[in-house]
Amino acid sequence: MTLPAPFDRILAAAGRQAAIATEGAEAVRIGENAVIRLPGQVVARISRPGQQQAAAREVAVARWLAEEDLPAVRALEVDQPALVDGRAVTWWHELPPHQAGTVTDVARLLRALHALTPPPGLALGALDPFVRLEARIDDAHTLPPADRAWLRGRLDQLRAAWQELPAGLPECVVHGDAWVGNVARSADGQARLIDLERCSLGRPEWDLVSTAIKHTSFGWVRADDYARFADLYGYDVTAWDGYEVLRDIRELRMALYFAQHAPHDPAMHTEAQLRVDCLRGRRGPRPWPWTPAP
């Protein structure tokens, strides 16, 4: 994929700062971040504007996980991130050819991650499950005004419910967006955590609920696979009294991801409206017929 403007210019400027050659770059994915492959088994990530602090934290987390020998994407040993036109550029070792991980990979990696104690100097910040949701509602121009008003009210309800969650597992380092798509499994069976930008301190149940709802809410994960996931991790989050609140927050996030991008993609609009209809009770009880994101 050809590297579109302005990413070509941003990448070239960041490469000069880091003394990394950027000729021959090709885009792997242009989404929340631009992911770019360079010659020499290097990958660059260009963030959204205003994300320098998050990018610096992601690099710091990756370096800490390398010291702990936890399988994860590895950052290059260069001074980073670079800041160009308000966008942070980070540099990574390219992973070997891989596919999405399995739910058992997710369970094993989360169990290892949640057991770690971060060093005192690593400023992780507190988990925020509502990050960018207001902006996503604002960007959901293809949804009817009544649906957008309902989504704002629902967001307020869930923020209040988050503050009233019952006690659960001890807080720890969490990935923040733990699902099979954020685990890379190579041909040799090695599974690694990727996309570390949401790593923070918070409730481990938040990491577990992503897999749980793929079984209970959508039927994407079979019952036996979910039972294996819970057994390997050592805890079934669906039995926790706060599960429904975390389930509802995660479902809202998933619906708003499609709604945010719907103005530029008719197929995403159809799925976004379906998801909002489900949240509003218009499509019956779970499991709902959502289509997984590509």
QUIMOHU-V318944 format. One record per residue. RES is the residue in three letters. PHI is phi in radians with two decimals (* if undefined). OMEGA is omega in degrees with one decimal (999 if undefined). Layout:
# QUIMOHU-V318944
RES:PHI:OMEGA / RES:PHI:OMEGA
This chain:
# QUIMOHU-V318944
MET:*:178.4 / THR:-1.12:-178.7 / LEU:-1.42:-176.0 / PRO:-1.41:171.9 / ALA:-1.24:-0.1 / PRO:-1.57:-173.1 / PHE:-1.14:179.3 / ASP:-1.09:179.9 / ARG:-1.22:179.8 / ILE:-1.09:-179.8 / LEU:-1.08:-179.3 / ALA:-1.08:-180.0 / ALA:-1.15:178.9 / ALA:-1.15:178.5 / GLY:-1.10:177.0 / ARG:-1.11:179.1 / GLN:-1.12:-175.4 / ALA:-1.67:-176.7 / ALA:1.02:177.4 / ILE:-2.05:179.8 / ALA:-1.23:-176.6 / THR:-2.03:177.4 / GLU:-1.13:-179.6 / GLY:1.43:-179.9 / ALA:-1.18:175.1 / GLU:-2.42:-178.9 / ALA:-1.30:173.2 / VAL:-1.60:-178.8 / ARG:-2.74:173.5 / ILE:-2.00:-178.6 / GLY:-2.47:174.9 / GLU:-0.97:170.5 / ASN:-2.15:170.6 / ALA:-1.59:-180.0 / VAL:-1.89:-169.1 / ILE:-2.27:178.3 / ARG:-1.67:178.7 / LEU:-2.03:171.9 / PRO:-1.02:178.1 / GLY:1.50:177.0 / GLN:1.03:176.6 / VAL:-2.10:175.7 / VAL:-2.14:175.0 / ALA:-1.89:173.8 / ARG:-2.14:177.1 / ILE:-1.92:-173.4 / SER:-1.44:165.4 / ARG:-1.16:177.4 / PRO:-1.04:174.0 / GLY:1.41:-175.1 / GLN:-1.94:-177.6 / GLN:-1.09:-179.2 / GLN:-1.11:178.8 / ALA:-1.12:179.5 / ALA:-1.16:178.0 / ALA:-1.11:177.6 / ARG:-1.14:-179.9 / GLU:-1.08:177.7 / VAL:-1.12:-179.8 / ALA:-1.09:178.5 / VAL:-1.12:-180.0 / ALA:-1.06:179.8 / ARG:-1.18:176.9 / TRP:-1.15:179.6 / LEU:-1.13:175.5 / ALA:-1.13:177.6 / GLU:-1.11:179.7 / GLU:-1.47:-179.8 / ASP:1.07:174.3 / LEU:-1.53:-176.9 / PRO:-1.10:-178.9 / ALA:-2.81:174.8 / VAL:-1.04:-176.0 / ARG:-1.97:178.6 / ALA:-1.48:174.8 / LEU:-1.16:178.7 / GLU:-1.50:174.6 / VAL:-2.26:177.8 / ASP:-1.24:-176.2 / GLN:-2.68:4.5 / PRO:-1.40:168.7 / ALA:-1.54:178.8 / LEU:-2.11:-179.2 / VAL:-2.33:179.1 / ASP:0.93:177.3 / GLY:1.40:179.4 / ARG:-1.88:178.4 / ALA:-1.56:177.8 / VAL:-2.06:178.8 / THR:-2.11:-172.5 / TRP:-2.19:-170.5 / TRP:-2.42:170.6 / HIS:-1.24:178.2 / GLU:-1.18:176.6 / LEU:-1.33:172.6 / PRO:-1.12:177.5 / PRO:-0.87:-172.7 / HIS:-2.65:172.5 / GLN:-2.32:178.3 / ALA:-1.08:-179.9 / GLY:-1.33:178.1 / THR:-1.90:178.1 / VAL:-1.14:176.5 / THR:-1.23:173.4 / ASP:-1.04:-179.8 / VAL:-1.05:-179.0 / ALA:-1.07:-177.8 / ARG:-1.14:-178.4 / LEU:-1.20:178.4 / LEU:-1.16:178.3 / ARG:-1.05:178.6 / ALA:-1.21:-179.2 / LEU:-1.12:-176.0 / HIS:-1.16:179.9 / ALA:-1.47:-176.1 / LEU:-1.41:172.9 / THR:-1.91:-176.3 / PRO:-1.22:177.5 / PRO:-1.18:-175.9 / PRO:-1.00:-175.6 / GLY:-1.45:-177.4 / LEU:-1.56:-176.7 / ALA:-1.51:-175.8 / LEU:-1.46:-174.8 / GLY:1.38:-176.9 / ALA:-1.55:176.5 / LEU:-1.02:175.7 / ASP:-2.19:-178.0 / PRO:-1.27:-176.5 / PHE:-1.86:-174.9 / VAL:-1.01:174.5 / ARG:1.23:-177.5 / LEU:-1.24:176.8 / GLU:-1.06:179.6 / ALA:-1.11:179.4 / ARG:-1.16:175.6 / ILE:-1.13:178.5 / ASP:-1.04:-177.4 / ASP:-1.48:-174.5 / ALA:-1.47:-171.1 / HIS:-1.20:-177.7 / THR:-1.45:177.7 / LEU:-1.41:177.2 / PRO:-1.07:179.0 / PRO:-0.95:-179.6 / ALA:-1.15:177.8 / ASP:-1.21:179.9 / ARG:-1.17:176.4 / ALA:-1.11:178.1 / TRP:-1.09:-179.7 / LEU:-1.09:177.0 / ARG:-1.13:177.3 / GLY:-1.13:178.3 / ARG:-1.12:177.4 / LEU:-1.06:177.8 / ASP:-1.08:179.0 / GLN:-1.06:-176.5 / LEU:-1.27:173.8 / ARG:-1.07:178.6 / ALA:-1.16:-179.9 / ALA:-1.14:177.3 / TRP:-1.02:-178.9 / GLN:-1.25:-176.5 / GLU:-1.90:-178.2 / LEU:-1.07:177.0 / PRO:-1.26:177.1 / ALA:-1.07:179.3 / GLY:-2.59:178.2 / LEU:-1.20:178.0 / PRO:-1.07:177.5 / GLU:-1.09:-176.4 / CYS:-2.78:171.4 / VAL:-1.24:178.0 / VAL:-2.09:177.4 / HIS:-1.25:176.9 / GLY:1.73:179.1 / ASP:-2.58:-170.5 / ALA:-1.54:174.0 / TRP:-2.69:-173.7 / VAL:-1.07:178.5 / GLY:-1.23:176.3 / ASN:-1.82:169.1 / VAL:-2.19:178.9 / ALA:-1.83:179.5 / ARG:-1.89:179.6 / SER:-1.54:-173.5 / ALA:-1.09:179.8 / ASP:-1.43:178.5 / GLY:1.57:179.1 / GLN:-1.28:178.2 / ALA:-1.94:-176.7 / ARG:-2.29:172.1 / LEU:-1.29:174.1 / ILE:-2.26:179.0 / ASP:0.92:-174.1 / LEU:-1.62:-171.2 / GLU:-1.19:179.3 / ARG:-1.74:178.7 / CYS:-1.04:-175.1 / SER:-2.87:175.2 / LEU:-1.79:-178.9 / GLY:3.12:-177.1 / ARG:-1.30:178.0 / PRO:-1.12:178.5 / GLU:-1.03:179.5 / TRP:-1.09:176.7 / ASP:-1.22:-175.9 / LEU:-1.40:-173.1 / VAL:-1.20:-179.0 / SER:-1.06:177.5 / THR:-1.28:-178.0 / ALA:-1.04:-176.6 / ILE:-1.25:176.6 / LYS:-1.19:171.6 / HIS:-1.62:-170.7 / THR:-1.36:-174.1 / SER:-1.67:-171.9 / PHE:-2.26:-179.2 / GLY:1.25:178.4 / TRP:-1.35:178.2 / VAL:-1.97:-178.3 / ARG:-1.19:-178.1 / ALA:-1.04:-178.0 / ASP:-1.22:177.4 / ASP:-1.20:177.8 / TYR:-1.16:178.2 / ALA:-1.06:177.7 / ARG:-1.16:177.1 / PHE:-1.00:-178.7 / ALA:-1.12:-179.6 / ASP:-1.19:-179.1 / LEU:-1.17:178.5 / TYR:-1.27:-179.9 / GLY:1.73:-177.4 / TYR:-2.85:176.0 / ASP:-1.85:-175.0 / VAL:-1.15:-178.9 / THR:-1.19:178.7 / ALA:-1.53:-178.8 / TRP:-1.43:-177.0 / ASP:-1.12:-179.9 / GLY:-1.61:-173.5 / TYR:-1.03:-174.3 / GLU:-1.10:177.8 / VAL:-1.13:179.6 / LEU:-1.14:174.4 / ARG:-1.01:-176.7 / ASP:-1.16:177.9 / ILE:-1.14:-178.9 / ARG:-1.13:177.6 / GLU:-1.10:177.5 / LEU:-1.09:178.4 / ARG:-1.04:-177.9 / MET:-1.15:177.8 / ALA:-1.17:-176.1 / LEU:-1.29:174.4 / TYR:-1.06:178.8 / PHE:-1.23:-178.3 / ALA:-1.10:179.4 / GLN:-1.09:-175.6 / HIS:-1.61:-175.6 / ALA:-1.01:-179.6 / PRO:-1.04:-177.3 / HIS:-1.91:-174.6 / ASP:-2.65:-178.1 / PRO:-0.99:179.5 / ALA:-1.14:178.5 / MET:-1.23:176.2 / HIS:-1.10:-179.8 / THR:-1.04:-179.9 / GLU:-1.21:179.4 / ALA:-1.07:-179.6 / GLN:-1.16:175.9 / LEU:-1.02:-177.2 / ARG:-1.14:177.8 / VAL:-1.14:177.3 / ASP:-1.03:177.8 / CYS:-1.12:179.9 / LEU:-1.05:-177.5 / ARG:-1.51:177.2 / GLY:1.44:-176.8 / ARG:-1.54:-174.9 / ARG:-2.14:175.6 / GLY:1.44:-175.4 / PRO:-1.36:172.5 / ARG:-1.14:2.6 / PRO:-1.34:-177.4 / TRP:-1.71:-176.6 / PRO:-1.50:178.0 / TRP:-1.33:175.6 / THR:-1.71:-179.8 / PRO:-1.02:176.2 / ALA:-1.16:179.8 / PRO:-1.19:999
